[in-house]
Amino acid sequence: MKADKIQNLEQKAYEFVSLFEGFESRAYYDSEGIPTIGYGFNLTQPSPCKLLENQLSYQGHSQRLDWMTYTKQIKDLKFEKSKKDEYTLRQEGVLKDTDKWKEILKILDASYEKKLTKLPHSITLSKDQLSQKKKALSSILQTHFPFMITKEKAKEVLQKLIPEYSQILENRMSSIENFELQKQQIQALKGSYEWIALLSLSYTNPSSLIGPKLCLALKNNDRFRAWFEIRYQSNKDKDIGLAKRRFAESNCFGLFDGYKRGEFKKTLWKQEKEFKADALEIFESLHSLKRDGEKEISFYF
């Protein structure tokens, strides 16, 4: 698979990832119930936390505790996702404090005391419920993690994380049994727009988004299938925000060798030989194609 190298890869990767992650100066819950800050920095992972330690300003009103205490508290506040796309928070660690646990229950249901005869030891929310309550729940995070980060400091952290996620991506693509890419195939992708697209996927969730089907497509130099996997098979919850990101990632990856990103607004009839036998049928179902006579198929984006 031909992948043209670009200059200032890490800067372009930073611009791409930061655009879609968005910026938050205080701790908040992301869509998966994970405590996060800055440009999507996962506060329950050691690498971001290590980089963040000296980049945050303390905003608490009481005496500052040691950094390990704060990172432990934030892990206690992480929702665990089940296979049924439900999110559970347990009364463990810092939440064993009854008053703190009651504070969370009150956010979820102001009249919980009238409905419950005893306090539950865990709470489980659907994705929609978590989405509706995460802003209010984030205030709990900010109480137990009273720090703020500026955009400038967050940029420094993200720029340092990009090489780490690049290595995570490389390790992932070379370790999926029966679908692993050869070293030369990975080297051909590194430093390209295609690598930025894959890096963005890896930043979101390397274990699930850099999967066997995508790796098989890359291994077989099947650009269309890789494009298809990114755009249509990497957003099972049909989240509109993720859909925009997947659209941008797939555009960044591209359908054809050597096509100019952002300029893909043309008919593809002459390119039909680039596809596998079923490719146009897939497009037909996805893009409501219009046939203009017998000579041309028009694609609208």
MITI-902350 format. One record per residue (C-alpha): z, y, x. Coordinates in steps of 0.001 Angstrom, whole numbers. Example, Ala and Ser with C-alpha at 12.3 -4.5 7.8 and 13.67 -1.06 7.14 Angstrom:
2
{pt {7800,-4500,12300}}
{pt {7140,-1060,13670}}
//
This chain:
301
{pt {0,0,0}}
{pt {-1097,3291,1506}}
{pt {1675,5908,1519}}
{pt {1035,9253,3179}}
{pt {3875,10572,5333}}
{pt {5291,14006,4543}}
{pt {7195,16588,6540}}
{pt {10813,17566,5839}}
{pt {11482,14355,3923}}
{pt {15248,14851,3660}}
{pt {14830,18422,2368}}
{pt {12306,17291,-253}}
{pt {14538,14367,-1201}}
{pt {17470,16767,-1586}}
{pt {15393,19061,-3817}}
{pt {14259,16161,-6000}}
{pt {17644,14440,-6395}}
{pt {19619,17671,-6896}}
{pt {17174,18828,-9586}}
{pt {17747,15762,-11742}}
{pt {21419,15197,-10971}}
{pt {22360,18772,-11863}}
{pt {25427,20487,-10417}}
{pt {29041,20548,-11585}}
{pt {31692,22354,-9556}}
{pt {34610,20406,-11100}}
{pt {35205,16708,-11733}}
{pt {33536,15287,-14836}}
{pt {32580,11975,-16438}}
{pt {28946,10983,-16097}}
{pt {27090,9083,-18827}}
{pt {28554,5787,-17555}}
{pt {32193,6919,-17607}}
{pt {32366,7333,-13820}}
{pt {34375,10249,-12357}}
{pt {31846,12494,-10630}}
{pt {31533,15937,-9005}}
{pt {28839,18135,-7439}}
{pt {25359,16595,-7421}}
{pt {26378,13309,-9009}}
{pt {28852,12328,-6261}}
{pt {30659,9190,-7378}}
{pt {34359,9853,-6762}}
{pt {35202,6141,-6856}}
{pt {32982,5312,-3867}}
{pt {34352,5648,-316}}
{pt {31334,7284,1341}}
{pt {31088,10376,-930}}
{pt {34882,10729,-933}}
{pt {35005,10706,2853}}
{pt {32398,13480,3042}}
{pt {34031,15488,248}}
{pt {37544,15570,1712}}
{pt {36953,18707,3786}}
{pt {34416,20358,1478}}
{pt {36584,20924,-1602}}
{pt {38908,23782,-2450}}
{pt {42238,22962,-4088}}
{pt {42707,24443,-7556}}
{pt {46048,22872,-8535}}
{pt {49198,24714,-9555}}
{pt {51675,22347,-7902}}
{pt {52128,21227,-4322}}
{pt {49017,19529,-2983}}
{pt {49312,15769,-2476}}
{pt {47599,13729,235}}
{pt {43894,12936,-218}}
{pt {44420,9181,-667}}
{pt {46665,9815,-3667}}
{pt {43964,11841,-5396}}
{pt {41252,9259,-4718}}
{pt {43546,6513,-6061}}
{pt {44267,8516,-9210}}
{pt {40589,9136,-9855}}
{pt {39813,5399,-9611}}
{pt {42462,4727,-12271}}
{pt {40491,7016,-14597}}
{pt {37172,5188,-14327}}
{pt {35752,3502,-17432}}
{pt {34585,-76,-16873}}
{pt {31263,-991,-18455}}
{pt {30894,-4327,-20245}}
{pt {27730,-6345,-20840}}
{pt {27660,-5031,-24411}}
{pt {27297,-1437,-23172}}
{pt {30875,-653,-24106}}
{pt {33185,1373,-21893}}
{pt {36842,496,-21433}}
{pt {39671,2547,-19933}}
{pt {42911,665,-19240}}
{pt {46472,1910,-19056}}
{pt {46839,1183,-15369}}
{pt {47895,3094,-12258}}
{pt {48452,6781,-12991}}
{pt {47898,6105,-16711}}
{pt {51028,3961,-16934}}
{pt {52744,7288,-17487}}
{pt {53114,7209,-21293}}
{pt {52691,10963,-21718}}
{pt {49422,10938,-19777}}
{pt {48161,7962,-21788}}
{pt {49067,9688,-25044}}
{pt {47131,12752,-23920}}
{pt {43968,10657,-23637}}
{pt {44569,8971,-26987}}
{pt {44983,12390,-28596}}
{pt {41613,13522,-27232}}
{pt {39971,10465,-28765}}
{pt {41764,10773,-32100}}
{pt {44126,13651,-32862}}
{pt {45789,11639,-35632}}
{pt {46239,8424,-33653}}
{pt {50049,8476,-34074}}
{pt {49689,8157,-37834}}
{pt {47263,5240,-37513}}
{pt {48904,3139,-34820}}
{pt {52270,1427,-34926}}
{pt {52246,936,-31152}}
{pt {50239,2274,-28246}}
{pt {47205,228,-27160}}
{pt {46964,-810,-23511}}
{pt {43239,-58,-23364}}
{pt {40590,1897,-25233}}
{pt {36959,896,-25661}}
{pt {34170,3315,-26536}}
{pt {30507,2895,-27357}}
{pt {27990,4869,-25289}}
{pt {27644,7403,-28114}}
{pt {31420,7816,-28418}}
{pt {31750,8304,-24669}}
{pt {28983,10900,-24743}}
{pt {30697,12805,-27548}}
{pt {34114,12795,-25874}}
{pt {33287,12999,-22161}}
{pt {33570,16793,-21968}}
{pt {37092,16731,-23398}}
{pt {38009,13687,-21306}}
{pt {36779,15474,-18190}}
{pt {39685,17892,-18540}}
{pt {41962,14919,-17790}}
{pt {39998,14246,-14612}}
{pt {40414,17847,-13517}}
{pt {44170,17598,-13991}}
{pt {44414,14581,-11688}}
{pt {41672,15744,-9317}}
{pt {42245,19529,-9137}}
{pt {39426,20441,-6770}}
{pt {36283,22541,-6882}}
{pt {33103,22458,-4784}}
{pt {30513,25181,-4253}}
{pt {26757,24586,-4384}}
{pt {26511,25286,-664}}
{pt {29133,22653,198}}
{pt {27623,20194,-2285}}
{pt {24229,20645,-623}}
{pt {25756,19749,2749}}
{pt {27292,16597,1278}}
{pt {24072,15500,-452}}
{pt {22003,16066,2688}}
{pt {24425,13826,4591}}
{pt {24338,11176,1853}}
{pt {20532,10921,1701}}
{pt {20205,8966,5004}}
{pt {22967,6622,3817}}
{pt {21208,5971,499}}
{pt {17957,5525,2411}}
{pt {19631,2733,4384}}
{pt {21062,1244,1165}}
{pt {17549,1276,-295}}
{pt {16083,-394,2786}}
{pt {18803,-3074,2758}}
{pt {18247,-3698,-949}}
{pt {14480,-4109,-653}}
{pt {14793,-6518,2273}}
{pt {17493,-8735,751}}
{pt {16338,-9772,-2770}}
{pt {15675,-13477,-2357}}
{pt {12020,-14457,-2935}}
{pt {11091,-10821,-3541}}
{pt {12121,-9216,-239}}
{pt {9734,-6816,1459}}
{pt {8705,-7309,5055}}
{pt {9904,-4785,7620}}
{pt {6391,-3384,8099}}
{pt {6000,-2893,4352}}
{pt {9224,-884,4206}}
{pt {8199,1167,7240}}
{pt {4882,1968,5525}}
{pt {6790,3465,2579}}
{pt {9453,5363,4524}}
{pt {8857,9074,4923}}
{pt {6538,9311,1911}}
{pt {6648,10675,-1647}}
{pt {6877,7047,-2766}}
{pt {10058,6722,-715}}
{pt {11528,9796,-2441}}
{pt {10888,8162,-5825}}
{pt {12562,4929,-4688}}
{pt {15401,6896,-3077}}
{pt {16043,8690,-6380}}
{pt {16257,5322,-8149}}
{pt {18595,4029,-5462}}
{pt {20819,7094,-5772}}
{pt {21237,6371,-9480}}
{pt {21940,2637,-9204}}
{pt {20408,560,-6386}}
{pt {21594,-2842,-7629}}
{pt {19929,-2609,-11041}}
{pt {17026,-168,-10595}}
{pt {15672,-1594,-7325}}
{pt {15167,-4995,-8895}}
{pt {12991,-8097,-8352}}
{pt {10033,-6919,-10473}}
{pt {9744,-3572,-8691}}
{pt {10146,-5212,-5296}}
{pt {7529,-7843,-6181}}
{pt {5080,-5085,-7117}}
{pt {5731,-3321,-3800}}
{pt {5479,-6578,-1891}}
{pt {2104,-7315,-3519}}
{pt {841,-3758,-2968}}
{pt {516,-3469,-6761}}
{pt {870,271,-7216}}
{pt {174,229,-10954}}
{pt {2888,-2350,-11621}}
{pt {5382,-405,-9486}}
{pt {4493,2784,-11371}}
{pt {4901,949,-14673}}
{pt {8280,-545,-13699}}
{pt {9626,2885,-12742}}
{pt {8370,4749,-15793}}
{pt {8878,2204,-18565}}
{pt {11250,-522,-17386}}
{pt {14038,1514,-15797}}
{pt {15608,3199,-18830}}
{pt {16769,467,-21184}}
{pt {18973,2854,-23175}}
{pt {16013,5173,-23865}}
{pt {18057,8145,-22664}}
{pt {15959,11329,-22859}}
{pt {17441,12781,-19667}}
{pt {16675,9611,-17727}}
{pt {13225,9437,-19306}}
{pt {12388,12818,-17763}}
{pt {13666,11626,-14396}}
{pt {11710,8359,-14571}}
{pt {8584,10301,-15525}}
{pt {9011,12513,-12454}}
{pt {9777,9536,-10194}}
{pt {6700,7648,-11378}}
{pt {4574,10776,-10911}}
{pt {6040,11131,-7437}}
{pt {5117,7506,-6776}}
{pt {1626,7800,-8243}}
{pt {-858,5406,-9771}}
{pt {-3427,5328,-6990}}
{pt {-3501,5430,-3226}}
{pt {-4095,8983,-2052}}
{pt {-3984,10778,-5401}}
{pt {-2447,14250,-5333}}
{pt {863,14393,-7158}}
{pt {1009,16840,-10029}}
{pt {-2772,16850,-10385}}
{pt {-3119,13667,-12425}}
{pt {-4825,15108,-15483}}
{pt {-8167,13382,-15755}}
{pt {-9838,10398,-17346}}
{pt {-9437,7038,-15702}}
{pt {-12491,5123,-16878}}
{pt {-14039,5229,-13388}}
{pt {-10762,3916,-11960}}
{pt {-10633,861,-14225}}
{pt {-11308,-1517,-11347}}
{pt {-8020,-381,-9804}}
{pt {-6083,-2074,-12591}}
{pt {-5325,-5670,-13313}}
{pt {-7019,-7167,-16358}}
{pt {-4259,-6191,-18762}}
{pt {-3533,-2690,-17438}}
{pt {-5622,-719,-19938}}
{pt {-4171,-2707,-22839}}
{pt {-672,-1723,-21677}}
{pt {-1741,1914,-21472}}
{pt {-3280,1685,-24923}}
{pt {44,668,-26459}}
{pt {2015,3280,-24534}}
{pt {-156,6374,-24741}}
{pt {-1991,6125,-28080}}
{pt {-5332,6209,-26328}}
{pt {-8372,7708,-28009}}
{pt {-11787,6204,-27446}}
{pt {-14553,8779,-27110}}
{pt {-17570,6659,-27867}}
{pt {-18139,3673,-25599}}
{pt {-18189,5391,-22230}}
{pt {-14809,6916,-21643}}
{pt {-11100,6450,-22330}}
{pt {-9077,9665,-22385}}
{pt {-5429,9706,-21336}}
{pt {-3100,12453,-22537}}
{pt {181,13283,-20774}}
//
